[in-house]
Amino acid sequence: MGWAGVFERILGDDLSIEIRAFDGSRAGTAGSDVCVEVRSPLALSHLATAPGELGLARAYVSGALEVHGDMYTALAAFPTVTLNDVPPELRRELAFKLAGYRFWWPVRVPEVEHRSSRGWRHSKRRDSQSISYHYDVSNRFYEYVLGPSMAYTCAVYPEQDATLEQAQFTKHDLVARKLDLKKGQRLLDVGCGWGGMVMHAAEHYGVRALGVTLSRQQAQWAQKAIAERGLADLAEVRHMDYRDVQESGFDAVSSIGLTEHIGVKQLPHYFSFLQDKLVPGGRMLNHCITRPHGHQKAKPGKFIGRYVFPDGELEPVGTLVSAMNDHGFEVRHEENLREHYALTLRDWCRNLERNWKSAVAEAGLARARVWRLYMAACQLGFERNNVQLHQVLGVKLDGTDAGMPLRPAF
């Protein structure tokens, strides 16, 4: 049996994509627009040493496995399977075939795979290392993926055919309206990325906005963009941990895509700290990826943990609502934007494919392959309800007054 046939036996014989292998064998649907090419026995070696998604990712990132055509289509065609699901007789056959190539164990882990950070989990030092690994890749690389808005969080699509830039503007404006921002108020944006929310609040609402990020490259890019847009008198982005912000008396706090990096054990301090930064009647909007229910582990899969978000944790929205409620906030509104994140990832994938050569030249082939795989997999994850995106609005009561209208104005 050829190598393509081996993959077909593992993945099923009704694949809608084509599989080609280095030995000339083929399987699946001949002539499909999407083809998975097994370039080397090392592809199976990676799966043998790390069964499941990590081995598959290593095979792809290292180049032992190639996907021709649309990555999302390829992943959608694959069933959820690991070598542990393969019948014993087929595993023995695989071992025999691999032994013939002497490739059963000696595989190298791709250099872009994250090594364990130093320090206690979610300490300031370790969080800084983890954030730097993911975000300090290259501002230009992120420009190729994210587009002009440089917003690396779920957009909000007002219509199905809205552009990514329209959707990111709508997201920032939705946050601003939920926070009821007004001219002269002060906003703290924690985990501010490249400053999109900070600049939106300053430019469109006349708000004095401070953003903080643990990524040095993000802070440098944002400060330059703020100056170029003439917003320096209202907007500022600092390279610092949100826990080191000394100022208080803010009218609003936005946290857009930070909570995933906090960790469940740190949630009480996180919400208490941000509540202390607000004036009575101040609002907080927490926007983050969540688990669909509490029966799953907080830590993500091994591929995401090793190649994308080291030390990331995802909690169900109920855990977040309870933590907000127990640490100083009256929860006033919540919504799930799961479908919007699938659309956002679709557009990021398109940007990466459109700018593929430039992205590879900027960040390297292995890193670009990580992103191609990770974003397509996440798009599928949101569509299949493996992950969700929730916005939760809370208020620091002024006595018993929430300062909210009888019905939301946003």
N, C-alpha and C positions, 0 to 999 in steps of 0.2 A: 504493500500500500504506500502511495506517495504521501508527502507531508501535507499537501492540501487535503487529502482524504482523512488524515488524522484529525485536522482541525474540524472538518465537517462532522466526524463522528463525535467530537467533543461538543460542538455547538449545535448540532442538529442538521438533518439533511434537507430542511426546507428554507435555507437561507436565501434572502432576496438579493444578496450581494455575491460577488465572485471572489473566490480565494485562489491565489496563485502561489506556488512555492518555488524555492531555488532549484529543486530537482526536476522542474518542468511540469509537475502535476498541477491539476486544476480541479476545483470543486465549486459548489454553489450554483448561482445563476450566471451562466456564460453571457458575456456582453453587457453586464450591468454597468451603470454609470459609476458605481462605487466598487473598488477592488481592494481587498486586503492582501498584501504581498508578504509572505514569509520569506525574508531574505536570507536567513541563516538558522541553523539548529539552535543558535543562542536564544531565539525567541522562545522556544520550549524550555530551554534551560532557565530562563528568567522565571517562567511560570512554575517550574519545578522547585526552584529555591524560594519563591515567594508566591504561593498559590493565590489566585484571585486578582483583584484590581492592581495591587502593587507590582506583581510580576508582569502583568500586561502593560502597565505604564512604563516600567523599566525597559521592556522589549521595544516599545514604540519610541521612547525618548532616546534610547541608545542607537536606534536605526535598524535593529534586527527585524523589526516589523514596520511596514509602511502602509499607510492608508492613502489610496489614490481616489480623488473625488471628495465628496462632502463628508467630513468627520461625523457630524450629527447623524446623518443617514446610516453610516457604518455602525455607530454605537446603538442606534435604535433597532438595528437588525439583530444585535447580539443578545442572546438570553443571558440571564444572570447565572453564571456557572464558574466553578473553580475546579482544579484538578481533584479536589476531595470528592467532587460529585461524579467523577469519571469512574466507570466500573473497574474493579481490580485488574481484570484481564487486559484492558486497554492501557492501564497505567504500566503494567509489566511490559507491554509492547513498546510503549514510549521509552521506558528505561533502556530497553534493548537497543532501540534505534539510536537514542542519544549516546549510549555507551560506544556505539560504533564510530561516532564522531569525536569521542572523548570530550564532550561538551556538557556532561551532566551537571557538574558543580562549578567549574571555574568561570564564573561570570563576574564582570565588574559593574559596580553600582555607578550610574551616571554621575559626573562631577557636580551637576546642578542640584542633586538631592541634598536636602538640608540635614546637617548633622545636629545632634542635640545641643541646644543652647545651654550656657552655663548659668548657674544660680537657681533659686527656688522658682517653681512655676508661677508665673504672673508677678514675679518681683519686677521692680522698675528696670533693672539691668537686663533681665531675660526678656521682658516684653520689648525692650528697645532692640535687642538682637533679632527677635522674631519679626518685628515690624520692618526692620531694615532689610531682612532677607527678601521679603516680598515686594516692598514698595520702592526700595532704592535700587531697582533694576536699571532704569534709565527713563528720564522724563520723556525723551523723544520716542522711546518704545511705547510708552503709555499713550502718547499722542496718536500714534498709528492705530492703537486699539480703541481708545475711548472717543476720539474725535475732538473737535474744538472745545466742547464743554469741559473736558477733563474731569468728568464726574464718574467716579468708580463705585457707584451704588445704583440700586434699582431705580429706573426712571418710571414715570407715570404717563401712560399713553392716553391722550384725550380721545383719540380715534385709532382704529386699527391701522390706518395708513399713515399715521403721524411719523415724522422723522425722529431719529434718536435725539437730535438737538431740541426739537420741540418738546419731546417727552421729558428730557432732563430739566428744561426750563419749567415745565408744568410741575415736576416733582419739587423743585426748590420753591416754587410759588405756593404749592399746597402746604408745605411745611411752614412757610411764612404766614399763611392765612390761618393755619391751625394755631400758631403761636400768637396770632393777633398782633403782629408787629406794627409799630407806629413810629413815625419820625421822632427822633430824639431818644428812643429807647436804647438799651444795651443788650446785646446778644452774645452769649458764649456758645461757640460751636466746638464740641470736643471730638477729636478724631476727624479733623476738618478736611483731610485729603489735600487736594490742590486748591482749596479755598473757594469752591463753587458756591456754597451756601453763604459764606461770609460776604462775597462780592455781590451776590444777588440781594441780600438783605440791605447792604449799604447803598447799592445803586438804585433799587426799585422801591425801598421803604425808608430811606434816610436813617437807617439804624447804625449805631456805632457797634461794630461787630469785631469780636476777638475770636480767632480760631487757633487751635493748638493741634500739633501732630508730632508723632515720634519719628517721622521720616524727614531726614534733613533735606533730601532732594525735593520732596513735596513743598516744604516750607520755602525753599529758595525759589522754586517756580512760582508759587503763589504770591510772594512778596513782589516779584518782578511784574506779574500780571496786574496786581493791585496798583502799582505805580503807573504802568502803561495805560490803565483805564481811568486814571485820575481819581482814585478812591482812597488815597493814602491818609486823608484827614478823617476817614470814617472806618476803614477796614485795616486789620492787622492779622498776620499769621505768624505764630512763633513755633520754633522747634523745641518742644518740651512735652513732658508727660502731663496729662490733664490733672493728675494728683498734685502737681506743683504750682497750679494756678493760685495766686495769692489774692487776687481781686475778688470782690463779692458785690452784692447789690445789683445783680443782673435782672432784667425784666423777663428774659427768656433764655432757655438752654435748648440747643438742638444736638442730638447725638445720632448721626446718620452713618451707620456701618461701623461703629466702634464696639458695641456690646459683644459681638462675636469674638473679640479678643480679650474680654474681661475675665471670663471664667465664672462658673456658678457660685463658687465659694466667695468671690469678691463682690457679688451683686449687692449685698447689704451696704457695704462701704461705698460702692459706686453710686447708688441712688441717694444715700444719705449725704454724701459729699456734694452732689449736684443740687440737692434740695437746699443745702446750706448756702449755695451761691445765689439763690433767688431771693428777690424781695417778696413779701407777702402778696399773694395774688399772681405771682409769676408762674409761667407755664413751662413744661418740658415736653419735648417730642422725642420719643425713642423709636428709631427706625432700624430694624435689624433682621437678619436671617434667623429663622427658628426651625425647630423640629415640628412635625405635624402632630405629635403626641408625646407623652412622657414615658413611653415604653422603650425608647431608643436611648443609646448612650450619648452623652453630650459631646464626646470627642468625635471628630469626623473620621472618615475612612483613611486607610494608610496612605493612599496616593495624595489626598488633600493635605494630610498632616506632614508628609515628607517633602512635597514639592510645591505646595501653594501657601497654606496658612499654618505654620508651626504653632502649636499650643492653642489653636482655635477651639472654641467650644460653642455648641448650639443647644439652647434650651427651648422647650415648648413655650408658647406665648403665655400660658397660664402661670408658669413659673415667674416670668417677667412681670406680669400684672400683679401677682401677689407680692413680689419684692418691692415694686413701686408703691403699692398700697400700704405695705408694712413699714416703709421707710420715708414717710413724709409727703406722699402724693395722694390726692384724690383722683382716681382714674376717671376720665370724662369721655374718652372716645378711643375706639380701636378698630382697625381694619386690616384685612389681609390683601396684599398686592401680589400674590403668587404669580398670576398670569402675566403681570407687568414685568416681573423679573425674567421670565422666559423670553419675552419679546426683547428686553434689553440685551440679554446674552446673545440672542439671535443676531442683533445688530452689531455687537462687539465682534462676534465670529466673522461676520461679513467684512468688517473693517480690517481684521487681521488677514483674511484671505486676500483682500484687495491690496494690502500693503505688505504682503508676505516677504518679498525680497528685501525690502527696506528694514522690516522688523528683524529678519535674520541677521542682516549686516550690523544692526545696532546692538542686539542682545545675544546673538549666537543662535545656532540651529537648535541645540538642545533646549534652551529656554523657550524659544518660539514654539517648539513642539509640545512642551509642557502646557503652554497657554492654549494651543489649538485643542488639545485633548481635554483640558480642565474646563474650558468655557462651554464646549459642546456637551460634555457630560453634565454640567450644571444646568444647561438649558433643558436637557432631558429630565433632570431631577425635579425641576420646578413644574414641568408639564405633568409629570407622573405623581406629583404630590409627595415626593420624598423629602422635600424641604419647602418652606414657606417664607414669606417676607411680611412682617407685621409692623405697622405704625401704632404706637400707643401714646396717647396724649394724657398728661397728668398736670394737676394744678397744686401749688402750694397754697393752701387756703389762707385767706386773710380773716382769721377768726373762723367764722362759718361761711364766709362769702367766697365763692369760687370766681366771681367776676365773669361768669359765662352768661351768654344770652339763653333764653328759654329753649331755643333750637339753634344748632350750629350754623354759623354764618358762612362756613367754608364749604 
